[in-house]
Amino acid sequence: MACPWFNMLRHLLIAAVAVLIPGAALAQTRPPLNNAAQAMIGTWEFSNADHTRICTLVFKDDTAAAGHKLEFDANCATLFPLVHDIVAWKYPDDDLLYLLDAQGKALVEFSEVEDGLFEAPTRGVGVLFLQNPATVGPPPKTAQDVAGDWALKRGTGAPLCTLTLTTNAVKDAYALSAKPGCDAAVVRLNFTRWRMDRGELLLMPANGEPWRFAEGDDGGWRRLPETANGMMLVKP
């Protein structure tokens, strides 16, 4: 007959093995990062749509409870309060990059819109962007950079109107006004607001679709899509 202490020791060993084996099996069967996730490892720029709030985010391959570890710079939580609750990330094969809270809930869902650039419409925050520093060019112009007087003209022709772009907030944009002497066609459009959108300048008429302009090398703005004799905004 086995001694009582021997039976007790055997039960303790069995219990210990039962606890250790699942953990070891989990470590061995944890799926490796896929190629898309591997490409995320490192430092990325984290910003809002206007590029007025910018910080950095480091993706790591160390495992966390809900995914893999990440680290925001110290200023991120001040610029984006939801960062306080983000503790992990995952990038499975469904093409969405998730930033997760401690319970594994996705607080931000990024989709890749072009190589090295992700965007995530996020409730209560707006559209967030994630960009690989290797692809980051000069920061796009802000409303403060662009505000002032601009002459609207067609190609090399005479100015059709001089518009004053202000930084006075109106709805989801800024107010603009037209100086006296504008061409009748511009008056009919009745541009009342303007804003910046991912580096493009938008003139917004009272009715109809906004006119989009891209910045040219000469410091002016050309209406999109560009044509040989298209509309331009230039300094008067």
Backbone as a ProteinNet text record, in pm:
[ID]
protein_1_A
[PRIMARY]
MACPWFNMLRHLLIAAVAVLIPGAALAQTRPPLNNAAQAMIGTWEFSNADHTRICTLVFKDDTAAAGHKLEFDANCATLFPLVHDIVAWKYPDDDLLYLLDAQGKALVEFSEVEDGLFEAPTRGVGVLFLQNPATVGPPPKTAQDVAGDWALKRGTGAPLCTLTLTTNAVKDAYALSAKPGCDAAVVRLNFTRWRMDRGELLLMPANGEPWRFAEGDDGGWRRLPETANGMMLVKP
[TERTIARY]
86.5	0	88.8	55	136.3	114.1	219.7	212	120.9	48.5	-38.8	37.5	160.2	235.9	274.8	296	330.9	211.3	91.6	-28.6	-53.1	-28.6	-47.3	49.8	176.7	277.5	240.1	191.8	153.7	42.3	-58.7	-169.8	-122.2	-28.3	25.5	99.3	177.4	251.6	156.3	51.5	-46.3	-113.7	-147.9	-213	-120.1	9.5	106.1	122.3	130.4	145.7	22.2	-96.1	-220.2	-222.8	-162.9	-158.6	-55.9	60.5	170.7	150.3	93.2	83.5	-1.2	-120.1	-196	-119.4	-46.1	32.2	139.8	207.5	313.3	254.8	138.6	75.3	32.9	-17.7	-58	60.1	173.6	293.5	340.3	325.7	374.4	280.5	147.3	51.4	11.4	61.4	26.5	70.1	-22.9	13	113.4	209.5	306.9	239.8	302.4	252.4	255	146.9	147.4	236.3	250.7	341.9	298.8	167.6	118.6	147.7	127.2	154.5	303.9	386.1	531.7	577.2	513	552.1	516.8	430.6	391.9	491.7	576.3	667.2	756.2	757.9	840	757.9	812.7	752.8	668	547.6	454.3	406.1	366.1	307.4	157.3	105.1	-36.3	-90.9	-198.2	-243	-392.2	-443.9	-581	-582.4	-702.6	-715.7	-649.9	-656.5	-598.1	-448	-394.2	-250.9	-207.7	-301.7	-269.5	-235.1	-266.9	-229.1	-151.9	-26.4	63.7	144	153.2	242.8	293.5	362.7	417.8	370.2	365.2	319	418.6	460.6	554.2	481.1	475.3	419.9	530.4	501.5	599.5	547.7	640.5	597.3	583.3	608.3	586.3	436.5	402.3	262	203	77.1	-1.1	-126.7	-205	-321.8	-418.9	-436.7	-535.8	-474.8	-344.3	-279.3	-129.5	-76.8	65.1	83.5	196.5	220.6	243.1	211.3	240.1	275.2	328.3	370	351.8	273.4	255.1	356.6	393.3	481.2	401.7	474.1	411.9	305.6	314.9	221.7	92	90.8	-25.5	-153.8	-145.4	-265.6	-323.4	-239.2	-288	-361.2	-306.7	-367.8	-491.1	-485.4	-593.6	-627.7	-723.8	-754.4	-785.5	-838.8	-871.1	-745.8	-628.6	-502.4	-483.9	-542.4	-530.9	-578.4	-676.6	-738.7	-681.7	-590.1	-535	-412.3	-414.9	-305.2	-242.2	-304.7	-253.6	-300.7	-247.2	-287.1	-290.5	-365.9	-362.8	-394.3	-337.7	-358.3	-380.1	-501.9	-530	-544.1	-591.3	-596.9	-723.2	-799.8	-920.8	-895.8	-767.7	-727.3	-755.2	-801.9	-820.8	-716.2	-659.5	-562.5	-635.1	-635	-712.7	-622.5	-664	-604.2	-703.3	-657.6	-746.2	-732.8	-842.8	-834.7	-797.3	-794.5	-748.6	-840	-964.9	-1059.3	-1059.5	-975.8	-970.5	-1070.2	-1140	-1235.4	-1160.2	-1201	-1136.3	-1185.8	-1094.4	-1128.6	-1106.5	-1011.3	-982.3	-962.9	-1022.2	-1009.4	-954.7	-827.8	-762.4	-776.1	-795.7	-786.8	-678.3	-603.4	-495.2	-553.3	-533.4	-588.4	-485.6	-359.7	-251.3	-129.4	-24.6	91.6	148	149.5	205.6	115.2	-13.5	-107	-237.8	-279.1	-401.9	-492.9	-624.5	-719.1	-826.3	-883.4	-984.3	-1086.2	-1204.4	-1312	-1348.1	-1340.6	-1353.8	-1455.3	-1556.1	-1662.5	-1607	-1651	-1610.1	-1474.1	-1403.6	-1267.7	-1254.8	-1322.7	-1304.7	-1218.9	-1162.4	-1079.6	-935.7	-883.4	-745.7	-660.8	-533.5	-443.1	-319.4	-268.1	-146.6	-58.5	63.5	149.1	291.1	347.8	486.6	577.5	666	752.4	831.9	861.3	937.9	860.8	726.8	645	593	627.7	576.6	653.8	583.8	645.2	626.8	641.1	616.5	473.9	450.7	314.7	221.9	98.5	4.5	-25.9	-64.9	-95.3	-218.4	-215	-329.6	-411.9	-529.1	-613	-541.7	-466.8	-393.4	-286	-227.3	-125.6	-185.6	-309.4	-368.4	-455.8	-506.8	-598.8	-540	-630.2	-588.3	-659.3	-609.7	-669.8	-610.6	-700	-659.7	-740.1	-671.8	-738.8	-775.4	-901.1	-948.3	-939.1	-867.3	-849	-846.6	-863	-856.9	-727.8	-640	-513	-435.9	-392.8	-315.5	-403.8	-536.9	-628.2	-632.1	-713.1	-728.6	-806.3	-783.6	-857.8	-1008.6	-1082.8	-1228.6	-1288.5	-1213.2	-1264.1	-1150.9	-1156.1	-1063.2	-1141.9	-1101.9	-1169.8	-1085.2	-1149	-1080.4	-1115.6	-1018.1	-1038.3	-1006.5	-1105.5	-1086.5	-1068.3	-1037.5	-1032.4	-1147.7	-1254.8	-1375.7	-1459	-1474.6	-1541.8	-1689.5	-1733.8	-1874.2	-1909.7	-2000	-2036.3	-1909.2	-1883.9	-1766.8	-1654.4	-1654.3	-1555.6	-1525.1	-1472.9	-1442.7	-1513.6	-1542.5	-1612.9	-1518.2	-1573.7	-1498.8	-1589	-1527.5	-1603.6	-1539.8	-1619.6	-1572	-1562.7	-1453.9	-1438.2	-1524.2	-1559.5	-1640.5	-1571	-1653.9	-1599	-1583.5	-1642.6	-1628.7	-1707.5	-1659.2	-1729	-1865.8	-1965.6	-2102.5	-2112.7	-2033.7	-2039.2	-1993.4	-1894.6	-1846.8	-1948.6	-2009.5	-2112.1	-2226.3	-2267.6	-2377.8	-2343.5	-2217.6	-2177.2	-2190.7	-2170.6	-2188.8	-2107.4	-1975.6	-1889	-1903	-1934.1	-1956.7	-1863	-1806.5	-1720.9	-1602.3	-1502	-1386.1	-1326.5	-1246.1	-1175.4	-1062.4	-975.2	-868.8	-911.1	-876.1	-910.4	-792.9	-711.5	-596.6	-505.9	-478.3	-385.2	-449.1	-577.5	-647.9	-729.9	-743.8	-822.9	-959.6	-1066.2	-1201.7	-1273.5	-1325.1	-1415.9	-1557.5	-1643.3	-1775.1	-1883.1	-1950.3	-2057.8	-2180.5	-2273.7	-2396.7	-2472.8	-2465.7	-2529.7	-2432.4	-2439.5	-2353.1	-2229.5	-2149.1	-2030.6	-1915.7	-1830	-1713.8	-1618.3	-1548.6	-1438.5	-1311.6	-1239.4	-1117.2	-994.6	-895.8	-771.7	-652.7	-551.4	-426	-316.4	-226	-119.5	-18.6	20.6	121	259.6	359.4	497.3	521.9	438	456.2	387.5	328.2	260.4	114.2	68.4	-73.1	-147.4	-276.9	-361.8	-437	-435.1	-498.5	-620.5	-730.2	-852.5	-836.5	-893.8	-891.7	-1024.5	-1023	-902.4	-836.7	-704	-630	-656.3	-665.4	-679.2	-581.6	-564.1	-466.9	-499.9	-629.5	-669.6	-765.1	-730.3	-819.2	-813.8	-902.8	-910.4	-791.5	-750.1	-638.1	-668.4	-607.2	-605	-461.4	-440.3	-305.8	-311.1	-198.3	-191.9	-209.8	-298.2	-323.1	-203.9
-120.1	0	123.3	217.3	337.9	424.8	491.8	582.3	700.5	754.3	871.1	990.1	1009.9	1127.5	1111.9	983.3	958.3	991.2	949.7	980.8	1130.8	1199.4	1344.6	1411.9	1364.7	1422.2	1396.2	1274.1	1240.6	1331.9	1357.7	1445.4	1588.5	1631.6	1767.4	1779.6	1676.9	1678.6	1678.8	1595.6	1590	1726	1792.2	1923.2	2026.1	2019.7	2116.2	2098.4	1971	1944.3	1992.2	1973.3	2016.1	2166.8	2239.1	2384.8	2427.4	2362.1	2405	2367.6	2250.4	2203.1	2295.8	2341.7	2431.8	2558	2615	2735.1	2708.3	2592.8	2559.3	2535.6	2465.9	2439.8	2569.2	2666	2794.6	2866.5	2864.4	2931.7	2868	2735	2666.3	2683.9	2700.1	2705.8	2848.7	2949.1	3086.8	3116.7	3160.6	3180.9	3294.5	3279.7	3386.6	3503.4	3619.5	3735.1	3706.2	3741.9	3725.8	3833	3828.5	3921.6	4066.2	4091.5	4228.1	4280.8	4195.8	4237.5	4257.4	4171.1	4186.6	4321.8	4367	4494.1	4613.5	4593.4	4702.8	4726.4	4628.5	4640.4	4762.9	4847.9	4968.3	5092	5207.4	5336.1	5391.2	5439.3	5497.1	5632.3	5717	5846.2	5829	5883.4	5874.7	6016.5	6045.4	6185	6192.9	6316.6	6343.4	6381.8	6402.2	6426.3	6556.5	6660.3	6789.4	6795.5	6690.2	6683.4	6793.3	6834	6933.8	6868.6	6740.2	6663.5	6540.5	6534.4	6429.8	6372.7	6241	6175.8	6047.9	5964.9	5842.5	5719.4	5609.9	5481.6	5374.3	5291.2	5182.9	5049.8	4975.5	4840.8	4742.3	4651.6	4551.9	4412.1	4315.8	4178	4099	4161.4	4095.3	4070.7	3954.1	3921.7	3992.5	4029.1	4086.2	4001.9	4028.9	3945.3	3941.8	4055.2	4061.9	4059.5	4066.9	4070.5	4084.9	4197	4225.8	4363.7	4384.6	4508.4	4626.1	4744.5	4867.9	4975.1	5085	5192.5	5327.1	5414.9	5550.2	5643.2	5751.1	5846	5919.2	5987.2	6044.8	6149.1	6212.3	6319.9	6268	6142.8	6091.1	6095.7	6057.3	6052	6190.6	6293	6429.3	6472.7	6436.4	6474	6389.8	6261.5	6167.3	6089.6	6135.3	6069.8	5921	5872.3	5730.4	5643.1	5701.1	5626.3	5565.9	5630.6	5577.8	5433.3	5396.2	5263.9	5163	5204.6	5113.2	5043	4910.2	4834.3	4733.2	4708.6	4604	4630.6	4551	4560.6	4422.1	4409.7	4286.9	4323.4	4244	4266.8	4130.9	4076.1	3943.4	3951.1	3845.3	3837.3	3897.7	3977	4037.8	4179.9	4219.2	4349	4467.2	4446	4555.2	4545.8	4660	4670.3	4724.3	4648	4682.9	4732.2	4840.3	4883.6	4846.8	4773.1	4705.3	4757	4742.5	4769.8	4641.6	4646.8	4532.8	4411.8	4433.3	4321.4	4267.7	4324.1	4278.7	4347.1	4450	4523.5	4620.6	4627.2	4717.1	4859.5	4948.9	5089.8	5168.8	5123.6	5187.4	5077.3	5094.4	4995.7	5065.3	5040.9	5104	5017.2	5082.4	5014	5084.2	5007.1	5063.5	5123.4	5255	5323.4	5336.7	5331.3	5323.5	5272.3	5240.4	5177.6	5265	5212.3	5284.8	5389.1	5391.3	5489.8	5421.3	5436.3	5377.4	5488.3	5466.7	5561.9	5487.4	5557.6	5494.4	5598.3	5603.2	5686	5634.7	5721.6	5678.1	5765.9	5703.4	5777.3	5865.9	5991.2	6084.9	6146.9	6102	6152.6	6210.9	6150.3	6187.7	6083	6119.5	6025.1	6031.4	5915.9	5904.5	5845.9	5884.5	5835.5	5773.8	5674.6	5605.8	5600.6	5653.2	5660.9	5619	5540.1	5497.9	5619.2	5648	5766.1	5767.8	5651.3	5647.1	5706.9	5711.7	5766.3	5905.7	5959	6089.8	6200.6	6283.3	6398.6	6521.6	6640.9	6762.9	6763	6814.9	6815.4	6898.5	6853.9	6930.5	7065.1	7160.1	7294	7289.9	7369.5	7384	7504.9	7520.1	7635.2	7765.3	7765.6	7885.7	7920.9	7819.7	7843.6	7907.8	7872.6	7909.3	8034.6	8067.2	8179.7	8307.9	8391	8517.4	8541.8	8638.9	8673.1	8587	8536.2	8457.5	8501.9	8516.4	8551.1	8423.7	8412.5	8299.5	8338.5	8260	8291.8	8164.7	8181.6	8067.9	8076.7	7979	7977.4	8106.8	8167.4	8291.6	8414.2	8394.6	8506.7	8598.7	8703.9	8800.7	8737.9	8785.1	8731.5	8749.7	8647.2	8651.8	8703.1	8684.1	8724.1	8713.5	8796.3	8782.9	8737	8622.4	8562.3	8577.4	8608	8616.3	8491.8	8407.4	8286.3	8318.9	8307.5	8340.2	8212.5	8228.2	8114.3	8119.9	8186.7	8192.9	8067	7986.1	7856.9	7875.2	7799	7796.1	7651.5	7593.4	7452.4	7366	7292.2	7204.9	7265.8	7398.2	7462.8	7602.3	7690.1	7827.9	7921	8042.1	8138.3	8199.4	8232.8	8309.5	8419.4	8522.4	8632.3	8670.3	8729.8	8773.3	8924.7	8976.3	9120.2	9171.9	9298.6	9355.1	9339.5	9330.9	9323.5	9182.9	9084	8945.4	8922.1	8831.2	8789	8731	8756.7	8713.8	8563.2	8485.7	8340.1	8297	8366.2	8333.9	8378	8494.1	8543.5	8443.1	8386.2	8289.5	8165.2	8125.6	8008.1	8033.4	8158.4	8199	8111	8115	8044.4	8107.7	8027.5	8078.6	8017.9	7900.6	7832.5	7768.5	7734.4	7663.8	7580.4	7482.6	7402.9	7326.4	7267.9	7180.7	7036.2	6950.2	6808.9	6726.8	6674.2	6590	6657.8	6784.5	6857.2	6926.7	6903.4	6971.8	7086.4	7192.4	7308.5	7296.3	7309.2	7297.3	7430.8	7480.2	7594.7	7539.4	7582.7	7522.4	7624.1	7604.6	7696.6	7675.8	7771.4	7758	7633.2	7597.8	7475.8	7403.7	7272.7	7196.7	7141.9	7070.7	7003.8	7101.8	7076.5	7163.7	7159.8	7268.4	7273	7234	7136.5	7089.3	7145.7	7186.9	7241.6	7170.8	7143.7	7085.4	7191	7190.9	7290	7260.6	7364.2	7350.2	7387.7	7362	7392.4	7542.6	7623.3	7767.8	7833.5	7754.5	7810.5	7839.8	7830.4	7847.5	7716.2	7719.7	7601.5	7580.8	7459.9	7427.2	7340.5	7375.9	7299.1	7158.9	7061.1	6920.7	6883.2	6800.4	6750.7	6862	6856.5	6961.1	6955.5	7073	7085.3	7192	7201.9	7296.3	7439.6	7471.8	7610.4	7611.5	7532.4	7516.9	7633.6	7627.6	7731.4	7721.6	7838.8	7844.7	7945.8	7925	8025.2	8072.3	8203	8258.9	8380.6	8416.5	8535.6	8659.9	8750.2	8869.4	8966.9
0	0	0	-86.5	-95.7	25.6	65.1	179.9	148	245.5	221.1	165.8	219.3	171	24.8	-17.1	-157.6	-247.6	-207.1	-285.8	-293.6	-184.1	-182.8	-279.3	-276.1	-365.3	-511	-539.8	-677.7	-726.6	-641	-679.8	-704	-622.3	-640	-772.4	-807.5	-934.1	-1053.2	-1044.6	-1152.7	-1170.9	-1059.9	-1067.1	-1128.5	-1091.2	-1145.1	-1295.1	-1338.9	-1481.5	-1557.2	-1497.5	-1563.4	-1584	-1491.6	-1504.1	-1607.3	-1608.2	-1694.1	-1839.9	-1867.4	-2005.8	-2093.5	-2049.6	-2137.2	-2171.8	-2071.5	-2099.6	-2201	-2188.2	-2283.6	-2421.5	-2425.2	-2554.2	-2621	-2540.2	-2595.6	-2655.8	-2585.7	-2636.6	-2765.8	-2775.4	-2894.2	-3012.7	-2983.2	-3092.3	-3127.6	-3054.7	-3086.6	-3229.7	-3317.7	-3458.3	-3473.9	-3563.1	-3585.8	-3656.1	-3653.7	-3726.1	-3876.3	-3945.1	-4089.9	-4153.7	-4284.4	-4352.6	-4335.2	-4343.3	-4327.8	-4187.6	-4087	-3949.6	-3926.9	-3984.3	-3970.7	-4023.8	-4132.9	-4193.6	-4105.7	-4005.8	-3917.7	-3805.3	-3776.2	-3662.9	-3680.2	-3577.1	-3582.1	-3549.2	-3580	-3544.6	-3658.7	-3624.3	-3720.4	-3670.7	-3764.6	-3729.7	-3710.7	-3600.4	-3563.6	-3562.2	-3640.5	-3651.3	-3678.7	-3669.3	-3711.3	-3858.6	-3914.5	-4058	-4101.3	-4016.4	-4052.1	-4027.9	-3969.3	-3940.8	-3843.6	-3756.4	-3654.8	-3521.2	-3507.6	-3387.9	-3435.1	-3395.4	-3445.3	-3329	-3323.1	-3228.2	-3293.9	-3218.5	-3276.2	-3199.5	-3272	-3219.9	-3262	-3167.4	-3195.9	-3184.4	-3295.4	-3294.3	-3259.3	-3165.9	-3122.3	-3152.3	-3160.7	-3184.3	-3055.2	-2939.6	-2811.7	-2791.6	-2740.9	-2723.3	-2602.6	-2615.1	-2505.5	-2491.2	-2387.1	-2359.7	-2476.5	-2542.8	-2649.6	-2788.5	-2797.8	-2928.8	-2913.4	-2961.9	-2948.4	-2887.4	-2826.3	-2753	-2848.3	-2797.8	-2868.8	-2766.6	-2815.8	-2725.6	-2795.8	-2734	-2783.8	-2716.9	-2785.2	-2718	-2609.7	-2520.3	-2401.3	-2433.9	-2549.8	-2585	-2645.8	-2687.4	-2760	-2677.2	-2551.9	-2469.3	-2445.1	-2448.3	-2434.7	-2560.6	-2676.6	-2803.6	-2835	-2797.7	-2827.9	-2700.6	-2620.5	-2492.4	-2502.2	-2614.6	-2623.9	-2616	-2636.3	-2627.5	-2488.9	-2386.3	-2249.3	-2240.9	-2323.8	-2313.6	-2412.5	-2499.5	-2600.3	-2543	-2542.7	-2482.1	-2577	-2692.1	-2780.7	-2923.3	-3015.8	-3155.8	-3217.7	-3326.4	-3405.1	-3550.2	-3640.4	-3784.2	-3849.2	-3835.3	-3892.3	-4043.6	-4102.5	-4248.1	-4309.2	-4230.6	-4288.1	-4335.4	-4341.7	-4396.3	-4304.8	-4183.9	-4089.7	-3979	-3942.8	-3834.9	-3713.1	-3603.3	-3486	-3372.5	-3306.6	-3180.5	-3071.1	-2969.2	-2875.1	-2733.2	-2656.2	-2513.1	-2438.9	-2307.2	-2227.7	-2240	-2278.5	-2295.2	-2438.6	-2525	-2662.5	-2754.1	-2704.7	-2786.9	-2878.5	-3005	-3100.6	-3078.2	-3039.8	-3021.7	-3149.3	-3232.8	-3361.1	-3464.2	-3583	-3690.4	-3814.7	-3843.2	-3957.5	-4082	-4195.3	-4324.8	-4406.4	-4485	-4564.7	-4692	-4709.6	-4826.4	-4938.3	-4903.8	-5001	-4927.9	-5001.7	-4941.1	-4829.3	-4707.2	-4594.1	-4533.4	-4570.8	-4517	-4479.7	-4352.9	-4302	-4250.7	-4261.8	-4205.1	-4127.4	-4027.3	-3941.6	-3896.8	-3960.8	-3906.6	-3767.7	-3667.3	-3528.5	-3457	-3399.9	-3333.5	-3222.1	-3221.2	-3117.4	-3139.5	-3241.1	-3266.1	-3407.1	-3502.9	-3643	-3712.6	-3824	-3899.9	-3847.7	-3809.3	-3764.3	-3875.5	-3877.5	-3980.9	-3917.5	-3985	-3945.8	-4068.5	-4056.6	-4173.9	-4140.3	-4231.3	-4216.8	-4235.5	-4140	-4153.9	-4283.9	-4339.5	-4464.4	-4579.9	-4568.3	-4676.3	-4644.6	-4527.6	-4487	-4557.4	-4632.5	-4696.6	-4609.1	-4666.9	-4589.1	-4536.7	-4417.4	-4363.2	-4451.2	-4469.6	-4550.8	-4487.3	-4569.3	-4520.1	-4429.5	-4325.8	-4236.9	-4280.5	-4221.8	-4253.4	-4220.5	-4112.1	-4073.3	-4175.9	-4237.4	-4339.9	-4465.2	-4496.7	-4625.3	-4616.3	-4498.9	-4483.8	-4541.6	-4598.3	-4656.9	-4788.7	-4864.3	-4993.4	-5105	-5191.5	-5307.4	-5428.8	-5541.4	-5666.3	-5740.7	-5780.6	-5860.1	-6007.5	-6084.8	-6225.3	-6307.8	-6438.5	-6528.6	-6609.3	-6592.2	-6664.3	-6644.3	-6753.2	-6747.1	-6762.4	-6757.7	-6775.2	-6654.1	-6668.7	-6560.3	-6444.2	-6322.5	-6207.7	-6224.6	-6189.1	-6194.7	-6064.8	-5955.8	-5824.7	-5723.3	-5621.1	-5509.5	-5387.7	-5333.2	-5219.7	-5094.4	-4983.7	-4855.2	-4774.1	-4752	-4673.1	-4527	-4440.8	-4299.7	-4217.6	-4091.2	-3998.9	-3899.2	-3939.3	-3856.8	-3881.9	-3780	-3796.2	-3830.7	-3932.2	-3973.3	-4002.2	-3922.9	-3937	-3934.1	-4041.6	-4045.2	-4127.4	-4142.4	-4228.8	-4174.8	-4263.9	-4228.8	-4326.4	-4278.9	-4363	-4465.8	-4582.4	-4681.7	-4734.5	-4789.1	-4848.9	-4981.2	-5070.1	-5200.9	-5202.9	-5255.4	-5266.2	-5382.3	-5381.3	-5489.9	-5625.7	-5731.7	-5866.1	-5920.2	-5855.8	-5902.4	-6030.7	-6111.1	-6231.9	-6192.7	-6278.7	-6247.9	-6226.3	-6301.8	-6287.5	-6148.4	-6093.2	-5958.6	-5854.3	-5879	-5786.6	-5776	-5890.6	-5889.5	-5808.4	-5809.6	-5731.8	-5582.1	-5542.5	-5402.6	-5307.2	-5323.3	-5229.1	-5091.2	-4992.3	-4856.9	-4753.3	-4783.2	-4685.7	-4757	-4677.9	-4730.6	-4618.2	-4655.3	-4555.1	-4622.5	-4540.6	-4588.3	-4568.1	-4662.2	-4653.9	-4705.1	-4609.1	-4643.1	-4745.8	-4721.2	-4806.6	-4924.7	-4949.1	-5056.7	-5000.1	-5080.6	-5041.7	-5107.5	-5029.6	-5081.6	-5071.1	-5185	-5186.5	-5194.7	-5103.9	-5090.5	-5125.5	-5241.4	-5279.2	-5191.9	-5199.5	-5121.2	-5161.7	-5289.1	-5339.7	-5433.1	-5434.8	-5524.4	-5456.1	-5534.6	-5483.6	-5463.1	-5363.8	-5342.6	-5461.9	-5482.7	-5578.3	-5503	-5556.1	-5491	-5562.6	-5482.7	-5536.1	-5472	-5552.6	-5503.5	-5514.7	-5418.5	-5418.1	-5528	-5600.7	-5704.9	-5655.6	-5737	-5698.6	-5686	-5751.5	-5748.5	-5629.2	-5540	-5423.1	-5446.6	-5571.9	-5600.2	-5586.1	-5613.9	-5601.6	-5732.3	-5786.3	-5913.2	-5889.8	-5959.3	-5940.7	-5998.5	-5928.2	-5970.4	-6034.3	-6139	-6207	-6289	-6300.7	-6370.7	-6520.9	-6580.9	-6725.4	-6774	-6903.8	-6958.3	-6924	-6914.9	-6885.3	-6767.1	-6664	-6550.9	-6454.6	-6355.6	-6253.5	-6157.6	-6108.2	-6016.1	-5906.9	-5792.8	-5685.9	-5671.7	-5685.9	-5675	-5583.7	-5529	-5446.6	-5534.2	-5495	-5577	-5572.4
[MASK]
++++++++++++++++++++++++++++++++++++++++++++++++++++++++++++++++++++++++++++++++++++++++++++++++++++++++++++++++++++++++++++++++++++++++++++++++++++++++++++++++++++++++++++++++++++++++++++++++++++++++++++++++++++++++++++++++++++++++++++

